[in-house]
Amino acid sequence: MRPFTLTTNEESPAEYVVLGGNHVGEAVASRLHAGGHDVLVVTDAPTSTDAPASTGIRTLEGNPAELSTLGAAGLSDESTVLIATRSDARNLLVAQLAKTKFDIEKVLAKANNSDNVEAFKDLDVSTISATMSVAWALDNQIERTDLAHWMTDVGENGDVQEVTVTNEEFIGKSVREVGPMLPDACLIAVLSDSEHESVRVPSADTVINRGDHVTLLGQRESVREGMTMLTASRN
């Protein structure tokens, strides 16, 4: 496969900024890009021979732990920052810079050592433990084989996306009413309130309110169409 195309960040700020161009960073960037998101990868490592082939992924060469590089990446308060270098000390430093110097609210980081998860939480950074991620994946392969196989192909045929409901046509209706309004092969899998305080699998009688977060699951094009419908403005 072709490596990432190296570009400078002269375009608009990316929706997702992945700091760390190793295999994990590249895989995350590829999946986000396949989901229709604008992604920028920031790396000081040579691009790997099996990097994603898509030419739509922007890449900025530079040290993710330096303020000048983060500034060149065009971080904004609307960006989601994902930190995935191989060093927890480096990930912690980058997380702190993103939070304190660029006021980024949504920061997610990989903890290579599960013992360091608490240090990330102290920075109010959502953290994925590499050890636990492997354990979850293996458990899914054993206990939920079909779902695990389907999730592996998300971005190819299937898709799972979260969207905030703003379309008046759906507000105040139950899941039973909304279901037939959505495209075929598009299901409401999870629903939470505007503050993500009540996350649940909805029943048929669950009412959808303005600002609720709905997770859609299904065929890729159907999910994208459903996202557009739930967020469309009333004419």
Backbone as CSV, one residue per row, in Angstrom:
resi,resn,N_x,N_y,N_z,CA_x,CA_y,CA_z,C_x,C_y,C_z
1,MET,0.834,-1.200,0.000,0.000,0.000,0.000,0.869,1.251,0.000
2,ARG,0.315,2.324,-0.499,1.046,3.582,-0.515,1.033,4.217,0.868
3,PRO,2.094,4.957,1.231,2.107,5.629,2.530,1.226,6.859,2.504
4,PHE,1.059,7.447,3.695,0.337,8.710,3.769,0.998,9.744,2.863
5,THR,0.195,10.589,2.251,0.730,11.719,1.509,1.069,12.818,2.500
6,LEU,2.308,13.258,2.527,2.724,14.275,3.475,2.264,15.647,3.001
7,THR,1.564,16.348,3.862,1.086,17.687,3.523,1.277,18.592,4.720
8,THR,1.256,19.885,4.479,1.225,20.835,5.574,-0.227,21.110,5.895
9,ASN,-0.460,21.713,7.062,-1.837,21.942,7.500,-2.297,23.338,7.113
10,GLU,-2.349,23.606,5.829,-2.778,24.919,5.354,-4.283,24.943,5.098
11,GLU,-4.926,23.797,5.237,-6.354,23.730,5.032,-7.067,24.035,6.340
12,SER,-8.387,23.841,6.366,-9.154,24.093,7.574,-8.766,23.086,8.650
13,PRO,-8.963,23.426,9.936,-8.616,22.502,11.012,-9.340,21.174,10.840
14,ALA,-8.633,20.090,11.137,-9.215,18.763,10.981,-10.200,18.480,12.104
15,GLU,-11.182,17.654,11.789,-12.151,17.234,12.791,-11.476,16.361,13.844
16,TYR,-10.587,15.471,13.382,-9.843,14.599,14.274,-8.355,14.767,13.998
17,VAL,-7.567,14.953,15.062,-6.118,15.053,14.945,-5.515,13.877,15.697
18,VAL,-4.819,13.012,14.965,-4.186,11.834,15.556,-2.711,12.150,15.756
19,LEU,-2.262,12.147,16.990,-0.883,12.468,17.334,-0.127,11.176,17.578
20,GLY,0.717,10.818,16.622,1.449,9.560,16.685,1.137,8.731,15.463
21,GLY,2.129,8.580,14.558,1.886,7.909,13.293,2.336,6.465,13.264
22,ASN,2.314,5.791,14.421,2.666,4.367,14.430,1.488,3.553,13.895
23,HIS,1.585,2.241,14.027,0.541,1.381,13.462,-0.828,1.674,14.061
24,VAL,-0.881,1.951,15.369,-2.166,2.230,16.005,-2.739,3.542,15.475
25,GLY,-1.897,4.579,15.418,-2.363,5.865,14.905,-2.851,5.778,13.474
26,GLU,-2.119,5.042,12.649,-2.505,4.883,11.248,-3.822,4.129,11.121
27,ALA,-3.995,3.083,11.944,-5.220,2.288,11.873,-6.430,3.114,12.293
28,VAL,-6.276,3.903,13.364,-7.371,4.760,13.817,-7.710,5.788,12.748
29,ALA,-6.686,6.406,12.180,-6.906,7.418,11.147,-7.628,6.831,9.943
30,SER,-7.234,5.638,9.537,-7.859,4.996,8.388,-9.329,4.703,8.643
31,ARG,-9.656,4.230,9.862,-11.045,3.909,10.177,-11.884,5.171,10.260
32,LEU,-11.343,6.234,10.845,-12.083,7.495,10.912,-12.315,8.059,9.518
33,HIS,-11.289,7.985,8.683,-11.422,8.488,7.315,-12.460,7.677,6.549
34,ALA,-12.453,6.368,6.755,-13.442,5.507,6.102,-14.851,5.846,6.570
35,GLY,-14.964,6.402,7.783,-16.259,6.813,8.311,-16.694,8.174,7.845
36,GLY,-15.924,8.784,6.942,-16.309,10.074,6.378,-15.800,11.286,7.128
37,HIS,-14.856,11.084,8.056,-14.346,12.191,8.860,-13.069,12.778,8.260
38,ASP,-12.841,14.047,8.550,-11.611,14.716,8.127,-10.553,14.471,9.197
39,VAL,-9.419,13.896,8.806,-8.401,13.458,9.763,-7.043,14.039,9.396
40,LEU,-6.290,14.436,10.413,-4.898,14.849,10.243,-4.043,14.000,11.163
41,VAL,-2.995,13.379,10.625,-2.045,12.593,11.411,-0.779,13.408,11.597
42,VAL,-0.341,13.548,12.848,0.892,14.265,13.168,1.916,13.237,13.639
43,THR,3.060,13.156,12.955,4.043,12.125,13.288,5.461,12.596,13.005
44,ASP,6.394,12.109,13.815,7.809,12.349,13.548,8.501,11.042,13.187
45,ALA,7.695,10.003,12.922,8.237,8.700,12.528,8.019,8.496,11.038
46,PRO,8.897,7.775,10.376,8.695,7.487,8.955,7.392,6.737,8.754
47,THR,6.668,7.038,7.685,5.422,6.335,7.410,5.722,4.876,7.095
48,SER,4.899,3.983,7.586,5.158,2.559,7.427,4.757,2.076,6.051
49,THR,5.285,0.914,5.699,5.010,0.365,4.370,3.576,-0.102,4.228
50,ASP,2.879,-0.337,5.359,1.496,-0.770,5.275,0.532,0.323,5.726
51,ALA,0.953,1.596,5.610,0.083,2.716,5.958,-1.127,2.731,5.042
52,PRO,-2.248,3.347,5.482,-3.445,3.383,4.655,-3.172,4.007,3.296
53,ALA,-3.808,3.469,2.282,-3.552,3.914,0.922,-4.318,5.175,0.559
54,SER,-5.307,5.514,1.355,-6.158,6.644,0.993,-5.346,7.933,0.919
55,THR,-5.527,8.681,-0.166,-4.834,9.965,-0.305,-5.598,11.080,0.379
56,GLY,-6.752,10.760,0.980,-7.543,11.796,1.639,-7.097,12.091,3.051
57,ILE,-6.137,11.338,3.593,-5.672,11.555,4.962,-4.482,12.487,4.950
58,ARG,-4.624,13.621,5.584,-3.518,14.573,5.659,-2.512,14.151,6.733
59,THR,-1.254,14.447,6.513,-0.204,14.121,7.475,0.743,15.300,7.642
60,LEU,1.078,15.592,8.875,2.012,16.670,9.193,3.217,16.062,9.891
61,GLU,4.424,16.298,9.349,5.648,15.803,9.967,6.084,16.752,11.067
62,GLY,6.351,16.186,12.240,6.801,17.002,13.361,6.659,16.234,14.652
63,ASN,7.284,16.744,15.713,7.234,16.114,17.027,5.913,16.471,17.705
64,PRO,5.039,15.501,17.958,3.740,15.807,18.574,3.849,16.413,19.966
65,ALA,5.017,16.279,20.595,5.196,16.794,21.949,5.721,18.229,21.965
66,GLU,5.838,18.872,20.791,6.321,20.254,20.723,5.179,21.212,20.394
67,LEU,5.159,22.338,21.092,4.101,23.325,20.890,4.041,23.813,19.447
68,SER,5.200,23.975,18.817,5.218,24.478,17.452,4.508,23.524,16.502
69,THR,4.706,22.223,16.725,4.045,21.226,15.874,2.544,21.222,16.107
70,LEU,2.138,21.283,17.373,0.710,21.305,17.682,0.052,22.554,17.121
71,GLY,0.780,23.667,17.160,0.245,24.885,16.569,0.085,24.759,15.069
72,ALA,1.075,24.138,14.419,0.999,23.940,12.968,-0.143,23.004,12.586
73,ALA,-0.533,22.124,13.524,-1.634,21.197,13.255,-2.982,21.891,13.261
74,GLY,-2.999,23.144,13.719,-4.241,23.904,13.692,-5.276,23.407,14.679
75,LEU,-4.841,22.992,15.863,-5.792,22.509,16.862,-6.798,23.594,17.212
76,SER,-8.050,23.194,17.316,-9.100,24.125,17.723,-9.986,23.448,18.746
77,ASP,-10.819,24.253,19.437,-11.672,23.671,20.470,-12.752,22.769,19.890
78,GLU,-12.868,22.748,18.567,-13.829,21.854,17.930,-13.183,20.541,17.493
79,SER,-11.870,20.442,17.648,-11.154,19.229,17.250,-11.231,18.175,18.349
80,THR,-11.181,16.923,17.942,-10.993,15.821,18.870,-9.568,15.324,18.674
81,VAL,-8.809,15.267,19.757,-7.399,14.884,19.690,-7.238,13.464,20.218
82,LEU,-6.581,12.630,19.421,-6.302,11.252,19.810,-4.787,11.070,19.874
83,ILE,-4.281,10.635,21.019,-2.846,10.538,21.250,-2.455,9.065,21.317
84,ALA,-1.544,8.659,20.436,-1.247,7.227,20.326,0.222,6.952,20.066
85,THR,1.131,7.670,20.749,2.539,7.348,20.588,2.865,6.122,21.438
86,ARG,4.087,5.616,21.294,4.471,4.387,22.009,4.946,4.656,23.434
87,SER,5.010,5.929,23.841,5.526,6.294,25.163,4.413,6.935,25.992
88,ASP,4.118,6.358,27.163,3.106,6.946,28.038,3.539,8.306,28.558
89,ALA,4.832,8.462,28.856,5.321,9.757,29.327,5.082,10.826,28.262
90,ARG,5.328,10.464,27.014,5.108,11.394,25.907,3.612,11.661,25.722
91,ASN,2.810,10.612,25.822,1.369,10.783,25.687,0.809,11.701,26.768
92,LEU,1.326,11.560,27.995,0.877,12.423,29.090,1.256,13.877,28.833
93,LEU,2.475,14.102,28.342,2.920,15.458,28.048,2.054,16.078,26.958
94,VAL,1.807,15.329,25.889,1.000,15.845,24.784,-0.430,16.136,25.254
95,ALA,-0.972,15.256,26.080,-2.322,15.457,26.607,-2.392,16.739,27.430
96,GLN,-1.367,16.964,28.252,-1.337,18.165,29.076,-1.237,19.425,28.217
97,LEU,-0.418,19.378,27.164,-0.297,20.525,26.267,-1.616,20.807,25.545
98,ALA,-2.265,19.748,25.074,-3.536,19.924,24.364,-4.583,20.536,25.276
99,LYS,-4.595,20.117,26.522,-5.585,20.615,27.474,-5.300,22.041,27.926
100,THR,-4.030,22.307,28.287,-3.704,23.589,28.920,-3.350,24.688,27.928
101,LYS,-2.686,24.339,26.825,-2.226,25.355,25.884,-3.214,25.608,24.745
102,PHE,-4.014,24.578,24.420,-4.925,24.730,23.292,-6.390,24.574,23.698
103,ASP,-6.623,24.344,24.982,-7.987,24.293,25.527,-8.855,23.277,24.783
104,ILE,-8.279,22.115,24.477,-9.016,21.069,23.780,-9.831,20.285,24.804
105,GLU,-11.125,20.193,24.592,-11.989,19.491,25.544,-11.951,17.985,25.339
106,LYS,-12.011,17.550,24.086,-12.096,16.117,23.796,-10.711,15.576,23.461
107,VAL,-10.062,14.996,24.450,-8.733,14.406,24.294,-8.816,12.940,24.707
108,LEU,-8.385,12.059,23.836,-8.339,10.629,24.124,-6.902,10.165,23.957
109,ALA,-6.467,9.262,24.825,-5.077,8.807,24.767,-4.990,7.305,24.980
110,LYS,-3.963,6.713,24.370,-3.647,5.301,24.586,-2.686,5.189,25.757
111,ALA,-3.023,4.329,26.716,-2.116,4.022,27.819,-1.459,2.688,27.507
112,ASN,-0.173,2.731,27.178,0.542,1.502,26.847,0.672,0.597,28.058
113,ASN,0.792,1.203,29.241,0.874,0.470,30.498,-0.388,0.777,31.306
114,SER,-1.158,-0.251,31.651,-2.420,-0.034,32.360,-2.212,0.647,33.715
115,ASP,-1.013,0.562,34.284,-0.739,1.220,35.561,-0.783,2.741,35.439
116,ASN,-0.717,3.256,34.213,-0.681,4.704,34.012,-2.052,5.310,33.718
117,VAL,-3.091,4.492,33.705,-4.428,4.991,33.366,-4.866,6.108,34.306
118,GLU,-4.613,5.954,35.601,-5.041,6.958,36.577,-4.381,8.315,36.325
119,ALA,-3.126,8.303,35.867,-2.430,9.563,35.587,-3.143,10.327,34.474
120,PHE,-3.630,9.608,33.468,-4.379,10.259,32.398,-5.723,10.783,32.916
121,LYS,-6.371,9.990,33.768,-7.663,10.424,34.314,-7.525,11.694,35.131
122,ASP,-6.375,11.856,35.808,-6.134,13.075,36.589,-6.117,14.311,35.701
123,LEU,-5.812,14.117,34.405,-5.814,15.223,33.439,-7.166,15.365,32.748
124,ASP,-8.139,14.568,33.176,-9.466,14.547,32.553,-9.362,14.142,31.085
125,VAL,-8.534,13.116,30.839,-8.332,12.597,29.488,-8.945,11.202,29.403
126,SER,-9.805,10.983,28.430,-10.369,9.657,28.217,-9.243,8.733,27.775
127,THR,-9.151,7.566,28.395,-7.981,6.712,28.194,-8.382,5.298,27.790
128,ILE,-7.660,4.773,26.818,-7.815,3.393,26.397,-6.561,2.630,26.805
129,SER,-6.731,1.632,27.649,-5.605,0.794,28.054,-5.333,-0.228,26.959
130,ALA,-4.102,-0.257,26.463,-3.741,-1.213,25.417,-3.958,-2.643,25.892
131,THR,-3.635,-2.903,27.162,-3.810,-4.248,27.715,-5.282,-4.643,27.729
132,MET,-6.147,-3.738,28.216,-7.569,-4.046,28.299,-8.199,-4.137,26.920
133,SER,-7.721,-3.330,25.975,-8.273,-3.371,24.616,-8.061,-4.748,23.992
134,VAL,-6.874,-5.303,24.178,-6.600,-6.643,23.650,-7.482,-7.668,24.354
135,ALA,-7.647,-7.514,25.669,-8.481,-8.451,26.418,-9.929,-8.396,25.939
136,TRP,-10.455,-7.180,25.726,-11.833,-7.034,25.232,-11.976,-7.666,23.852
137,ALA,-10.989,-7.421,22.990,-11.065,-7.955,21.630,-11.067,-9.479,21.645
138,LEU,-10.207,-10.080,22.469,-10.177,-11.533,22.556,-11.476,-12.085,23.130
139,ASP,-12.007,-11.409,24.142,-13.273,-11.839,24.733,-14.402,-11.767,23.705
140,ASN,-14.426,-10.708,22.910,-15.450,-10.577,21.871,-15.335,-11.691,20.839
141,GLN,-14.108,-12.041,20.471,-13.917,-13.117,19.496,-14.435,-14.448,20.034
142,ILE,-14.358,-14.633,21.353,-14.802,-15.882,21.963,-16.312,-15.873,22.211
143,GLU,-16.809,-14.800,22.818,-18.196,-14.762,23.268,-19.172,-14.161,22.254
144,ARG,-18.678,-13.308,21.374,-19.552,-12.605,20.424,-18.911,-12.642,19.040
145,THR,-18.725,-13.845,18.529,-17.942,-14.048,17.315,-18.492,-13.283,16.117
146,ASP,-19.786,-13.414,15.857,-20.372,-12.755,14.687,-20.266,-11.243,14.785
147,LEU,-20.561,-10.712,15.981,-20.469,-9.260,16.164,-19.031,-8.793,15.997
148,ALA,-18.082,-9.551,16.530,-16.668,-9.180,16.403,-16.245,-9.150,14.947
149,HIS,-16.682,-10.138,14.166,-16.341,-10.164,12.744,-16.985,-8.998,12.011
150,TRP,-18.236,-8.705,12.349,-18.925,-7.595,11.693,-18.252,-6.267,12.034
151,MET,-17.876,-6.083,13.312,-17.240,-4.838,13.734,-15.891,-4.656,13.059
152,THR,-15.208,-5.752,12.778,-13.917,-5.660,12.095,-14.084,-5.051,10.711
153,ASP,-15.227,-5.293,10.102,-15.485,-4.796,8.748,-16.182,-3.444,8.721
154,VAL,-16.403,-2.829,9.923,-17.035,-1.511,9.946,-16.182,-0.538,9.120
155,GLY,-16.835,0.226,8.286,-16.127,1.112,7.371,-16.087,0.529,5.979
156,GLU,-16.270,-0.783,5.854,-16.338,-1.418,4.542,-17.794,-1.552,4.126
157,ASN,-18.562,-2.307,4.902,-19.974,-2.504,4.590,-20.879,-1.951,5.688
158,GLY,-20.524,-2.242,6.935,-21.334,-1.765,8.043,-20.774,-0.493,8.644
159,ASP,-21.556,0.084,9.569,-21.102,1.313,10.208,-21.807,1.471,11.552
160,VAL,-21.141,2.118,12.482,-21.711,2.511,13.766,-21.333,3.970,13.974
161,GLN,-22.329,4.844,14.111,-22.052,6.267,14.252,-22.968,6.872,15.305
162,GLU,-22.439,7.852,16.044,-23.239,8.593,17.028,-23.563,9.970,16.471
163,VAL,-24.795,10.410,16.683,-25.235,11.690,16.158,-26.125,12.374,17.196
164,THR,-26.095,13.694,17.220,-26.951,14.471,18.117,-28.232,14.851,17.389
165,VAL,-29.365,14.534,17.979,-30.654,14.751,17.322,-31.054,16.225,17.408
166,THR,-31.247,16.838,16.248,-31.674,18.246,16.189,-32.864,18.453,15.264
167,ASN,-33.234,17.447,14.500,-34.338,17.573,13.553,-35.673,17.508,14.301
168,GLU,-36.469,18.573,14.201,-37.745,18.652,14.909,-38.687,17.505,14.554
169,GLU,-38.536,16.942,13.378,-39.426,15.880,12.930,-39.332,14.635,13.822
170,PHE,-38.180,14.457,14.483,-37.967,13.270,15.300,-38.085,13.545,16.793
171,ILE,-38.025,14.795,17.195,-38.037,15.161,18.606,-39.427,14.943,19.191
172,GLY,-39.452,14.280,20.354,-40.722,13.997,21.008,-41.373,12.704,20.569
173,LYS,-40.775,12.004,19.618,-41.315,10.729,19.151,-40.618,9.568,19.850
174,SER,-41.309,8.460,19.923,-40.734,7.263,20.525,-39.871,6.528,19.505
175,VAL,-39.035,5.631,20.002,-38.206,4.811,19.115,-39.101,3.981,18.195
176,ARG,-40.254,3.543,18.705,-41.195,2.778,17.878,-41.659,3.601,16.673
177,GLU,-41.855,4.907,16.862,-42.295,5.786,15.781,-41.150,6.148,14.847
178,VAL,-39.966,6.350,15.413,-38.820,6.798,14.621,-38.265,5.678,13.761
179,GLY,-38.272,4.451,14.278,-37.691,3.324,13.555,-38.125,3.224,12.107
180,PRO,-39.432,3.218,11.814,-39.875,3.109,10.422,-39.542,4.329,9.570
181,MET,-39.214,5.452,10.214,-38.868,6.660,9.476,-37.423,6.619,8.979
182,LEU,-36.591,5.798,9.629,-35.189,5.695,9.246,-35.031,4.755,8.060
183,PRO,-33.907,4.828,7.360,-33.689,3.938,6.211,-33.663,2.472,6.638
184,ASP,-33.940,1.582,5.692,-33.798,0.163,5.964,-32.350,-0.134,6.355
185,ALA,-32.154,-1.151,7.189,-30.817,-1.567,7.637,-30.124,-0.478,8.436
186,CYS,-30.915,0.323,9.188,-30.372,1.344,10.094,-31.155,1.266,11.396
187,LEU,-30.479,0.894,12.477,-31.136,0.688,13.760,-30.590,1.650,14.808
188,ILE,-31.463,2.027,15.762,-31.014,2.789,16.918,-30.521,1.792,17.957
189,ALA,-29.226,1.797,18.236,-28.634,0.805,19.133,-28.488,1.320,20.562
190,VAL,-28.084,2.581,20.703,-27.841,3.171,22.018,-28.350,4.607,22.004
191,LEU,-28.851,5.065,23.147,-29.319,6.452,23.268,-28.849,7.009,24.598
192,SER,-28.411,8.266,24.573,-28.043,8.935,25.822,-28.561,10.358,25.792
193,ASP,-28.645,10.976,26.981,-29.115,12.359,27.040,-28.001,13.303,26.601
194,SER,-28.315,14.591,26.588,-27.373,15.585,26.047,-26.072,15.646,26.821
195,GLU,-26.082,15.231,28.087,-24.868,15.279,28.913,-24.178,13.916,29.011
196,HIS,-24.669,12.927,28.260,-24.123,11.565,28.296,-24.211,10.958,29.695
197,GLU,-25.166,11.401,30.499,-25.277,10.889,31.865,-26.142,9.633,31.932
198,SER,-27.045,9.471,30.975,-27.926,8.312,30.950,-27.742,7.586,29.626
199,VAL,-26.850,6.604,29.613,-26.549,5.858,28.395,-27.247,4.501,28.491
200,ARG,-28.072,4.187,27.500,-28.857,2.963,27.602,-29.258,2.448,26.221
201,VAL,-29.604,1.178,26.174,-30.258,0.625,24.997,-31.730,0.977,25.128
202,PRO,-32.284,1.747,24.197,-33.658,2.226,24.374,-34.684,1.132,24.131
203,SER,-35.834,1.273,24.781,-36.968,0.400,24.486,-37.781,1.047,23.369
204,ALA,-38.782,0.343,22.890,-39.626,0.885,21.824,-40.363,2.133,22.283
205,ASP,-40.592,2.261,23.602,-41.347,3.395,24.130,-40.466,4.574,24.537
206,THR,-39.148,4.427,24.441,-38.239,5.519,24.800,-38.468,6.712,23.878
207,VAL,-38.634,7.897,24.478,-38.888,9.118,23.708,-37.571,9.829,23.436
208,ILE,-37.399,10.295,22.217,-36.187,11.004,21.813,-36.390,12.498,22.020
209,ASN,-35.476,13.114,22.754,-35.542,14.546,23.049,-34.487,15.311,22.278
210,ARG,-34.669,16.609,22.167,-33.682,17.445,21.501,-32.336,17.323,22.219
211,GLY,-31.273,17.137,21.441,-29.940,17.050,22.009,-29.539,15.664,22.456
212,ASP,-30.462,14.699,22.400,-30.089,13.328,22.738,-29.040,12.821,21.747
213,HIS,-28.173,11.942,22.234,-27.162,11.327,21.383,-27.647,9.931,21.010
214,VAL,-27.768,9.689,19.713,-28.259,8.411,19.216,-27.138,7.697,18.480
215,THR,-26.902,6.442,18.822,-25.930,5.629,18.110,-26.673,4.753,17.114
216,LEU,-26.336,4.932,15.850,-26.967,4.174,14.773,-26.048,3.036,14.343
217,LEU,-26.634,1.897,14.066,-25.895,0.709,13.636,-26.562,0.131,12.405
218,GLY,-25.774,-0.253,11.425,-26.369,-0.867,10.245,-25.469,-0.818,9.034
219,GLN,-26.070,-0.911,7.853,-25.323,-0.804,6.621,-24.786,0.616,6.454
220,ARG,-23.612,0.723,5.869,-22.895,1.990,5.843,-23.723,3.132,5.264
221,GLU,-24.251,2.970,4.066,-24.986,4.063,3.429,-26.272,4.382,4.178
222,SER,-26.920,3.366,4.739,-28.149,3.589,5.492,-27.874,4.402,6.753
223,VAL,-26.774,4.081,7.426,-26.406,4.824,8.629,-26.108,6.286,8.291
224,ARG,-25.377,6.529,7.207,-25.068,7.904,6.811,-26.345,8.679,6.494
225,GLU,-27.282,8.015,5.811,-28.551,8.671,5.486,-29.340,8.971,6.760
226,GLY,-29.312,8.016,7.700,-29.992,8.225,8.972,-29.404,9.381,9.759
227,MET,-28.088,9.518,9.737,-27.429,10.634,10.419,-27.903,11.965,9.849
228,THR,-27.971,12.042,8.534,-28.423,13.269,7.877,-29.859,13.589,8.256
229,MET,-30.698,12.573,8.298,-32.103,12.787,8.629,-32.275,13.312,10.061
230,LEU,-31.541,12.741,11.013,-31.693,13.115,12.407,-31.150,14.505,12.722
231,THR,-30.263,15.004,11.884,-29.656,16.321,12.134,-30.133,17.389,11.160
232,ALA,-31.023,17.036,10.238,-31.478,18.008,9.235,-32.249,19.135,9.896
233,SER,-32.075,20.332,9.357,-32.823,21.490,9.845,-34.173,21.554,9.159
234,ARG,-35.165,21.984,9.892,-36.474,22.121,9.312,-36.503,23.325,8.388
235,ASN,-37.023,23.163,7.170,-37.088,24.266,6.209,-38.184,25.254,6.598
